[in-house]
Structures are given as structure tokens and as C-alpha cells.
Amino acid sequence: MPADVCVVKLVVKIMELADVIATLAAGAKIVGPVIEPHGFVWVPGKTYDGHPGSAARGTFVKGDRQLELGFRWSLGPVIYRIGTASVSHETLMRYSGHHADAAYLGYSTDLLDAFRHLASDLQKFGGDFMFGDGATIIAAGKVPYVGGFGALPDS
């Protein structure tokens, strides 16, 4: 193989629905101690068992505020909601200027590390959502999403 060729092998473990639900519940127990003291309650959500893999969702709820978590092969999209405003964790971190300092989306072979990373981000940057007026969430939710190559800086 030529020296300038890189081969990446991706192995995705297909988890049984019960394992997906248990992992999400374990993750909620990691995030819970950060968000529950501010009045949020964990509510397990919908589950899916099929192709391309089992999935589960759950939400921390306080009034019109929700922190939605989804799990399939790892912690998936994390969505903040206040009333009708919604924003992903990644977009919120970019909007608020914390993207470079955010722990989530980190990469690990330990499935629960993503929940630990999210809990860390909530401790450091989540005050506006957990107990503030939510202005950053609402403002970030109004910004159109730009992803893929469109998110790259001009050169």
C-alpha cells in the first residue's frame, strides 16, 4: 500500500434494545446530578428496535425546558428546548463561543464518556439553560444551521 494511503476500519457494535435502554439510563444517572438540582426530572422516552440498530430517547424536563438525549451506538444528538426554541448542543457551543472548550462531542471507546463530557459542559456552560433566562438558547435557536463544508472558514 502506498505510504500516502490511510485505511480506516470502523466497527460498530449493534446493541440489543435492552442494552441501549440500560446505557441511556446509566448516562442519565451521570448527567442527572448536574441538572436535577435545578429542578429537572428525567423522563424516559421512545424506543426503537430495528434497522439500522436499536435506539432510545429520554428527556430532562423542567416546565417548558427540555434537554433531549438520544442513544443508538453512542450518545446522539443532544437538543436543548425552551418553549418553541430548540438548538443542538454543538450549535449552542459554537454560538456561545465555547466550541473549542466543550468536552462533548468527544471520542472514546467507553460509551458513558459522552455523558460525562456532556455533564462537564453543562457544569461549565449550562447555567443559562438550567437556571438562567435562556436567552442564549433562544437566540442560538434562531440562527440557521450551517454544517458540512459550509461550516469551514473561508480561505
C-alpha positions as CSV (number, residue, x, y, z in Angstrom):
1,M,0.0,0.0,0.0
2,P,1.4,3.5,-0.9
3,A,2.7,5.5,2.1
4,D,0.1,8.3,1.5
5,V,-2.9,6.0,1.8
6,C,-4.7,5.7,5.1
7,V,-7.1,2.9,5.8
8,V,-9.6,3.3,8.5
9,K,-11.6,0.4,9.7
10,L,-14.9,1.3,11.5
11,V,-16.5,-1.3,13.7
12,V,-20.0,-0.5,15.0
13,K,-21.3,-2.9,17.6
14,I,-25.1,-3.4,17.2
15,M,-26.6,-3.3,20.6
16,E,-29.8,-5.1,21.7
17,L,-32.6,-2.8,22.7
18,A,-32.3,-3.7,26.4
19,D,-28.6,-2.7,26.3
20,V,-29.4,0.6,24.6
21,I,-32.1,1.4,27.2
22,A,-29.7,0.5,30.0
23,T,-26.9,2.6,28.6
24,L,-29.1,5.6,28.2
25,A,-30.4,5.2,31.8
26,A,-26.8,4.9,33.1
27,G,-25.9,8.0,31.1
28,A,-28.9,9.9,32.6
29,K,-27.5,9.0,36.0
30,I,-24.3,10.7,35.1
31,V,-26.0,13.9,33.8
32,G,-28.7,13.9,36.5
33,P,-26.6,15.2,39.4
34,V,-25.7,18.3,37.3
35,I,-29.1,19.2,36.1
36,E,-31.6,17.7,38.6
37,P,-30.6,20.1,41.5
38,H,-32.1,22.9,39.2
39,G,-35.5,21.2,39.1
40,F,-35.2,18.9,36.1
41,V,-36.7,15.5,36.1
42,W,-35.6,12.5,33.9
43,V,-38.4,11.1,31.7
44,P,-37.6,8.0,29.6
45,G,-38.8,8.4,26.0
46,K,-39.5,6.4,22.9
47,T,-37.5,3.3,21.9
48,Y,-36.9,1.8,18.5
49,D,-35.8,-1.7,17.8
50,G,-34.9,-2.4,14.1
51,H,-32.6,-1.5,11.3
52,P,-30.0,0.1,11.4
53,G,-29.9,-0.5,15.2
54,S,-31.9,-0.1,18.4
55,A,-32.3,3.4,19.8
56,A,-33.8,5.1,22.8
57,R,-34.6,8.7,23.8
58,G,-35.2,10.4,27.1
59,T,-35.6,14.0,28.3
60,F,-34.7,16.0,31.3
61,V,-37.8,18.3,31.8
62,K,-38.5,21.4,33.9
63,G,-41.5,23.4,32.8
64,D,-41.1,24.4,29.2
65,R,-37.4,23.5,29.2
66,Q,-36.2,20.2,27.9
67,L,-32.8,18.5,27.4
68,E,-33.3,15.7,25.0
69,L,-30.8,12.8,24.8
70,G,-30.8,10.1,22.2
71,F,-28.7,6.9,22.1
72,R,-28.1,4.4,19.4
73,W,-24.4,3.4,19.1
74,S,-23.4,6.3,21.3
75,L,-24.9,9.5,22.7
76,G,-26.5,11.1,19.7
77,P,-28.0,14.5,19.1
78,V,-28.4,16.5,22.4
79,I,-31.1,19.0,21.9
80,Y,-32.0,21.9,24.2
81,R,-35.6,23.2,24.1
82,I,-37.2,26.3,25.7
83,G,-40.8,26.7,24.6
84,T,-40.7,26.5,20.8
85,A,-36.9,27.3,20.5
86,S,-34.5,24.4,20.1
87,V,-30.8,24.1,19.4
88,S,-28.3,21.3,19.3
89,H,-25.5,21.1,21.8
90,E,-22.9,21.6,19.1
91,T,-24.7,24.6,17.7
92,L,-25.1,26.1,21.1
93,M,-21.4,25.6,21.9
94,R,-20.5,27.3,18.6
95,Y,-22.9,30.2,19.1
96,S,-21.8,30.9,22.7
97,G,-18.1,30.8,21.8
98,H,-17.4,27.6,23.8
99,H,-17.0,25.1,21.0
100,A,-13.2,24.8,21.4
101,D,-13.6,24.3,25.2
102,A,-16.5,21.9,25.0
103,A,-15.9,18.3,26.1
104,Y,-18.9,16.8,24.1
105,L,-18.6,15.8,21.2
106,G,-15.5,13.9,22.4
107,Y,-14.5,10.5,21.2
108,S,-13.9,7.5,23.4
109,T,-14.3,3.7,23.4
110,D,-16.3,4.0,26.7
111,L,-19.9,4.6,25.8
112,L,-20.5,6.5,29.0
113,D,-17.7,9.0,28.4
114,A,-20.0,11.0,26.1
115,F,-22.4,11.5,29.0
116,R,-19.5,12.5,31.3
117,H,-18.5,15.0,28.6
118,L,-22.0,16.4,28.4
119,A,-22.2,16.7,32.2
120,S,-18.9,18.6,32.2
121,D,-20.2,21.0,29.5
122,L,-23.5,21.6,31.5
123,Q,-21.5,22.4,34.6
124,K,-19.2,24.8,32.8
125,F,-21.6,26.4,30.2
126,G,-25.2,25.3,31.0
127,G,-26.2,27.9,33.5
128,D,-28.3,29.9,31.0
129,F,-30.3,26.8,30.2
130,M,-30.6,25.2,33.7
131,F,-31.3,28.3,35.8
132,G,-30.9,31.5,33.7
133,D,-33.3,33.3,31.4
134,G,-32.5,31.0,28.5
135,A,-31.7,34.0,26.2
136,T,-28.7,32.2,24.6
137,I,-30.7,29.1,23.8
138,I,-33.5,31.2,22.2
139,A,-31.0,33.3,20.2
140,A,-28.9,30.3,19.1
141,G,-32.1,28.5,18.0
142,K,-32.9,31.4,15.6
143,V,-29.5,31.0,13.8
144,P,-29.7,28.9,10.6
145,Y,-27.7,25.7,10.8
146,V,-24.6,25.6,8.6
147,G,-22.9,22.3,8.5
148,G,-20.6,20.3,6.3
149,F,-18.3,22.2,4.0
150,G,-20.4,25.3,4.6
151,A,-19.1,25.5,8.2
152,L,-15.5,25.7,7.1
153,P,-13.9,29.1,7.2
154,D,-13.1,30.9,4.0
155,S,-9.5,30.7,3.0
